[in-house]
Amino acid sequence: MNTPICDFVRDYAQKNVTRLHMPGHKGEDLLGFEGLDITEINGADSLYEASGIIAESEANASALFGCKTFFSTEGSSQCIRAMMHLITLYARERGEAPRVLAVRNVHKAFLYAAALLDMDVDWLYGDGDLLSRPITACDVEAALSKGKLKPHALYITSPDYLGQVADVAEIAEVCRRNDVLLCVDNAHGAYLRFLPMSEHPADKGAHLCCDSAHKTLPVLTGGAYLHISDDAPAFFAERAKESLALFGSTSPSYLILQSLDRTNAYIADGYKDKLGEYCLKVMEIKDKLRIHGYLLYGNEPLKMTVRAKAYGYLGTELARILRQMGYECEFSDPDYLVLMLTPEIDPSKLDKLCDCMRNIPQKSPIFARPPKLTQGAKAMSVRNALFSPAETVDEKAAVGRVLASPSVGCPPAVPIAVCGEVLDENAIKCFEYYGIEKISVVK
């Protein structure tokens, strides 16, 4: 597969042109890659008005993913906002205010989109912990049947941060039967398209979905995809660039664009076979750890999530032990340890990791569970809460106050409470449990 963006930039760098344009480094090395860092010069195309090399590269990506695919250089966060803008346009065309039913373990970028677009959100809680709220098609059917106002879209996160993949096909069937669009935050699952049998949301019935290419493919941080299915409303693809531009910088990174472009060729050149073999290796490692006494969570092939307390440790303790052994993990909290794997890690290193983990002595299980996440009383919309004057208070002083902003970092960026909700004692226990000492509340 050709790489038009990479080819253009490489040729330009080799011409040794005097650069009377941005960026300010003028191609002179400070870090070593400046020669390949350009802007929208003649022939370089423009991301949000693409008609040349970027459009050609996006067409290559579309062929690989089997749908209409658009590039983002600002991660899935930009794509989430773009998806919600398209849903807003869909609602407005019907003369209605946009309404979305969302599973509670959303990324905070979704809340920001809801605030910016003045979108009404109904929450589907499901079962589980903060980071993983598995839902079924039956849960969706029940929520849609009892809702006073039908949403324009269902929004789910799959895979979730802990590696649980939803049955998107069954959920999509329910959505179509109820004339509801399905949007999937697939930030952690770009590679799912290339399994021996695709598990990608675009192949399972999602109308819109986003992938963080940089999370599981060899793409620079910030590279992402917005996917639009062929049976989505026709204007979605027509206005996708507009929606992305609404939330994106007018100076998209050409280094990230080259990375997305080069990864097209990487995927086309035997990646599917490589991925299939690697997933079998990961499955083997997971089986060895289970036999040794580790309790794992989730069904995502390339994510390994350990229920740490079952092995006698907090997740943060296991992360510290592995760090001392030379392994830096994706995430840890009191309950879970998350390891993200890709074929870019040599299989021999997986064997060494397995040996290191089995050398950690098992201890008596810890039975303490996290506080249960409950729905707070809604005092105002997400938009009004985020745009209201706010103050920061200690968590103890936040009882009875209205949450202004999510107060949670990334990772995992899953809000403990929703903006606009009244914080009760249980919500404060959740903030304390996850180490959040300061909370932003409406004045």
C-alpha positions in Angstrom: 0.0 0.0 0.0 1.4 3.4 -0.9 2.2 6.1 1.7 1.5 9.5 0.0 2.0 11.7 3.0 5.3 10.1 4.0 6.5 10.2 0.4 5.7 13.9 0.0 7.3 15.0 3.2 10.4 12.9 2.7 10.9 14.3 -0.8 10.4 17.8 0.5 12.9 17.3 3.3 15.5 16.0 0.8 15.2 19.1 -1.4 16.8 21.3 1.3 14.4 24.2 0.5 14.8 27.3 2.6 11.6 27.2 4.7 10.0 30.6 4.7 6.9 29.1 6.4 5.9 27.6 9.8 7.1 25.8 12.0 9.7 28.1 13.5 12.4 25.4 13.7 12.7 25.7 9.9 13.7 22.0 9.6 16.9 22.4 11.7 17.6 19.6 14.1 17.0 20.1 17.8 15.5 16.7 18.5 16.2 15.0 15.2 12.9 14.9 13.5 12.4 18.5 12.6 13.1 18.0 8.9 9.9 15.9 8.6 7.7 18.4 10.6 5.9 20.7 8.1 2.7 22.7 7.7 0.2 23.1 4.9 2.6 24.1 2.2 1.9 23.7 -1.5 1.2 20.1 -2.3 0.9 19.0 1.4 -2.9 19.0 1.4 -4.9 20.2 4.4 -6.5 17.8 6.9 -9.9 19.4 7.2 -10.2 20.3 3.5 -8.4 17.2 2.2 -8.4 16.6 -1.5 -4.8 15.5 -2.2 -2.3 13.3 -0.4 -4.3 13.3 2.9 -7.5 12.3 1.2 -5.6 9.5 -0.6 -4.2 8.2 2.7 -7.6 8.4 4.3 -9.0 6.4 1.4 -6.3 3.7 2.1 -7.4 3.6 5.7 -11.0 3.4 4.7 -10.2 0.3 2.6 -8.4 -1.3 5.5 -11.3 -0.7 8.0 -14.1 -1.3 5.5 -16.0 2.0 6.2 -15.5 5.7 5.8 -12.4 6.6 7.9 -11.1 10.0 8.8 -7.8 11.0 10.5 -7.5 12.8 13.8 -4.2 14.2 15.2 -5.8 15.0 18.5 -6.7 11.5 19.7 -10.1 9.9 20.2 -11.1 13.0 22.3 -11.4 15.0 19.1 -13.3 12.1 17.5 -15.7 11.8 20.4 -16.6 15.4 20.2 -17.0 15.1 16.4 -19.3 12.1 16.8 -21.5 14.0 19.3 -21.6 17.0 16.9 -22.9 14.7 14.2 -25.6 13.3 16.5 -26.5 16.9 17.4 -26.9 17.8 13.7 -29.0 14.6 13.3 -31.3 15.7 16.2 -31.5 19.3 14.9 -32.5 18.1 11.5 -35.5 16.5 13.2 -36.3 19.7 15.0 -35.4 18.1 18.3 -32.9 18.8 21.1 -30.1 16.2 21.1 -30.4 13.4 23.6 -28.0 10.5 24.2 -28.3 7.4 26.4 -24.7 6.7 27.6 -23.2 3.9 29.7 -21.8 5.4 32.8 -18.1 4.6 32.3 -17.6 7.3 29.6 -14.3 9.1 29.1 -14.5 12.7 30.4 -14.2 13.9 26.8 -17.8 12.8 26.4 -18.9 15.1 29.2 -17.0 18.0 27.6 -18.8 17.3 24.3 -22.2 17.2 26.0 -21.4 20.5 27.7 -20.2 22.2 24.5 -23.1 20.9 22.4 -25.8 21.4 25.1 -26.7 17.7 24.9 -29.1 16.0 27.3 -27.7 12.7 28.7 -29.5 9.8 30.3 -27.3 7.3 32.1 -27.2 3.5 31.9 -25.3 2.2 34.9 -25.1 -1.6 34.4 -23.1 -3.6 36.9 -19.5 -3.4 37.8 -17.0 -0.9 39.1 -16.1 2.7 38.1 -14.0 1.7 35.1 -16.1 -1.2 33.8 -19.9 -1.2 33.5 -20.7 -4.2 31.3 -24.2 -4.0 29.7 -26.1 -6.4 27.5 -28.6 -6.0 24.7 -31.4 -6.7 27.3 -30.1 -3.8 29.4 -30.4 -1.5 26.4 -33.8 -2.7 25.5 -35.1 -2.2 29.0 -33.6 1.3 29.2 -35.1 2.3 25.9 -38.5 0.9 26.8 -38.8 2.8 30.1 -37.3 6.1 29.0 -39.7 9.0 28.8 -37.9 10.5 25.8 -36.2 8.3 23.2 -32.6 9.1 22.7 -31.1 9.9 19.3 -28.1 7.7 20.1 -26.7 5.1 22.5 -23.1 5.7 23.5 -21.0 2.9 24.8 -17.3 2.3 25.6 -16.0 -1.0 24.2 -13.5 -2.2 25.0 -13.6 -0.4 28.3 -10.5 0.7 30.2 -10.2 -2.7 31.9 -10.5 -4.7 28.7 -14.2 -5.8 28.7 -15.6 -6.0 25.1 -19.3 -5.6 24.8 -21.5 -7.7 22.4 -21.8 -4.8 20.0 -23.6 -6.8 17.4 -26.5 -7.6 19.7 -26.6 -4.1 21.1 -26.6 -2.7 17.5 -29.6 -4.9 16.7 -31.6 -3.5 19.6 -30.6 0.1 18.5 -31.8 -0.4 14.9 -35.0 -2.0 16.0 -35.7 1.1 18.1 -34.4 3.6 15.5 -31.5 4.7 17.7 -28.0 5.3 16.4 -25.1 3.5 18.0 -21.9 5.3 18.8 -18.9 3.4 20.2 -15.8 4.7 21.9 -13.4 2.1 20.6 -10.3 4.0 21.7 -8.6 0.9 23.0 -9.6 -1.4 20.1 -8.3 -0.2 16.7 -6.6 -3.6 16.2 -9.9 -5.5 16.7 -10.6 -5.0 12.9 -7.5 -7.2 12.1 -8.2 -10.2 14.3 -8.8 -13.5 12.4 -12.5 -12.6 12.9 -13.1 -8.9 13.2 -14.5 -7.7 16.5 -14.4 -4.0 15.4 -17.5 -2.0 16.2 -17.8 -0.8 12.6 -18.2 -4.5 11.5 -20.6 -5.2 14.4 -23.2 -2.6 13.6 -22.0 0.7 15.0 -23.0 3.8 13.0 -20.1 5.8 14.4 -17.0 4.8 16.3 -13.6 6.1 17.1 -10.2 4.4 17.6 -7.1 5.8 19.2 -4.6 4.4 16.7 -1.8 5.3 19.0 -3.1 3.1 21.8 -2.8 -0.3 20.1 -1.2 0.4 16.7 2.3 1.7 16.1 1.2 5.3 15.7 2.5 8.4 17.4 0.5 9.7 20.3 -2.5 11.7 19.2 -3.2 9.6 16.0 -6.8 8.5 15.9 -9.6 7.5 13.5 -13.2 8.5 13.1 -15.2 5.7 11.4 -18.6 6.1 9.8 -20.6 3.1 8.7 -22.1 2.9 5.2 -25.6 2.7 6.7 -25.2 5.8 8.9 -27.1 8.9 7.8 -25.5 10.1 4.5 -24.6 13.6 5.7 -22.4 12.1 8.5 -19.6 11.4 6.0 -20.3 14.7 4.2 -19.9 16.7 7.4 -17.3 14.6 9.2 -14.4 17.0 8.4 -16.5 20.0 9.5 -17.2 18.2 12.8 -13.6 17.3 13.4 -12.5 20.8 12.5 -14.9 22.3 15.0 -12.8 20.8 17.8 -9.4 20.5 16.3 -6.4 22.7 15.9 -5.9 24.5 12.6 -2.3 23.3 12.8 -2.6 19.5 12.8 0.7 17.6 13.3 2.2 16.3 10.1 4.4 14.0 12.1 1.2 12.3 13.4 -0.3 12.3 9.9 2.8 10.6 8.5 2.6 8.0 11.3 -1.1 7.3 10.4 -0.1 7.1 6.7 2.8 4.7 7.3 0.7 2.5 9.5 -1.7 1.9 6.6 1.2 0.2 4.8 2.2 -1.6 8.1 -1.3 -3.0 8.5 -1.5 -4.0 4.8 1.8 -5.9 4.9 1.0 -9.1 6.9 -0.2 -7.4 10.1 -3.3 -9.6 10.4 -1.2 -12.8 10.5 1.3 -11.3 12.9 -1.5 -10.1 15.2 -3.3 -13.5 15.2 -0.1 -15.3 16.2 0.6 -12.7 18.9 -2.8 -13.0 20.4 -2.3 -16.8 20.8 1.0 -16.0 22.7 -0.8 -13.5 25.0 -3.5 -16.2 25.6 -0.8 -18.6 26.6 0.7 -16.1 29.1 -2.7 -15.4 30.5 -3.4 -19.1 31.0 0.0 -19.5 32.8 -0.8 -16.6 35.2 -4.3 -18.0 35.9 -2.9 -21.4 36.7 -0.4 -19.7 39.1 -3.2 -18.0 41.0 -3.8 -14.7 39.3 -7.4 -13.7 38.7 -7.7 -11.8 35.4 -10.5 -9.6 34.2 -11.9 -8.8 30.7 -12.0 -10.5 27.3 -10.0 -8.1 25.2 -7.1 -10.1 23.5 -4.3 -7.6 23.9 -5.1 -6.2 27.4 -4.1 -8.0 30.6 -6.0 -6.8 33.6 -5.2 -8.3 37.0 -7.7 -8.3 39.9 -4.9 -7.6 42.3 -6.6 -8.1 45.6 -7.4 -11.7 44.8 -3.6 -12.3 44.7 -3.2 -10.5 48.0 -2.0 -7.1 46.8 -3.4 -3.7 45.9 -3.0 -2.9 42.2 -0.7 0.0 43.1 1.5 -2.4 45.0 1.9 -4.8 42.1 2.6 -1.9 39.8 5.4 -0.7 42.1 6.9 -4.2 42.3 6.9 -4.6 38.5 8.4 -1.1 38.1 11.3 -2.2 40.2 11.8 -5.1 37.9 11.8 -2.9 34.8 8.2 -3.0 33.8 6.1 0.2 33.6 2.4 -0.7 33.5 -0.5 1.3 31.9 -2.5 1.8 35.0 -3.1 0.7 38.6 -5.5 1.5 41.3 -6.4 -0.3 44.6 -8.2 -3.0 42.7 -6.7 -3.5 39.2 -3.4 -3.6 37.4 -3.7 -2.9 33.6 -1.1 -4.0 31.1 -1.4 -3.1 27.4 0.3 -5.4 25.0 0.9 -5.2 21.2 3.0 -7.2 18.8 5.7 -4.5 19.1 6.7 -6.2 22.4 8.8 -9.2 21.5 7.2 -12.5 22.6 10.4 -13.4 24.6 9.7 -10.3 26.8 6.2 -11.7 27.5 7.8 -14.9 28.8 10.1 -12.9 31.0 7.2 -10.8 32.3 5.3 -14.0 33.1 8.2 -15.4 35.0 8.6 -12.1 37.0 4.9 -12.1 37.9 5.0 -15.8 39.0 8.0 -15.0 41.2 5.9 -12.5 43.2 4.7 -14.5 46.2 1.0 -14.9 46.5 -0.6 -13.7 49.7 -3.9 -14.0 51.4 -6.7 -12.3 49.4 -7.9 -8.8 50.3 -11.7 -8.8 50.4 -12.3 -5.0 50.7 -14.3 -3.8 47.8 -14.6 -0.3 46.3 -17.6 1.9 47.2 -20.5 1.2 44.9 -21.0 3.8 42.2 -24.5 5.3 42.5 -26.4 7.9 40.5 -26.6 11.3 42.2 -29.6 13.6 42.0 -29.4 15.9 38.9 -29.4 19.5 39.9 -28.5 21.0 36.5 -27.3 20.0 33.1 -23.7 19.0 32.4 -23.4 22.2 30.3 -24.7 24.5 33.1 -22.5 22.8 35.7 -19.3 23.1 33.6 -20.0 26.7 32.6 -21.0 27.9 36.1 -18.7 29.8 38.5 -16.9 27.1 40.6 -14.7 26.7 43.6 -12.4 23.9 44.8 -13.1 22.4 48.2 -11.8 19.5 50.2 -13.8 16.3 49.5 -15.4 16.3 53.0 -16.8 19.8 52.4 -18.4 18.7 49.1 -21.3 16.8 50.5 -24.6 18.3 49.2 -22.7 20.4 46.7 -23.2 20.2 42.9 -20.2 18.9 41.0 -18.8 21.4 38.5 -16.1 19.4 36.7 -15.0 15.8 36.7 -11.9 16.2 38.9 -10.3 13.1 37.6 -7.0 12.7 35.6 -6.1 10.7 32.6 -5.6 7.8 32.8 -8.3 6.6 33.3 -10.3 9.8 32.8 -13.6 8.1 33.8 -15.6 10.6 35.9 -16.4 9.4 39.5 -19.5 11.6 39.5 -21.3 13.5 36.7 -21.1 17.3 36.3 -24.4 18.8 37.6 -25.1 16.0 40.1 -25.5 16.6 43.8 -22.7 14.9 45.7 -23.9 12.6 48.5 -21.9 10.7 51.1 -21.4 7.7 48.8 -19.9 9.9 46.1 -17.5 11.4 48.5 -16.4 7.9 49.6 -15.7 7.1 45.9 -13.6 10.3 45.6 -11.6 9.3 48.7 -11.2 5.7 47.6 -9.6 6.8 44.3 -7.4 9.4 46.0 -9.2 12.6 44.9 -8.8 15.1 47.7 -10.0 18.3 46.0 -13.3 18.6 44.2 -14.6 21.4 41.9 -18.2 22.4 42.9 -20.6 25.0 41.7 -20.5 28.2 43.8 
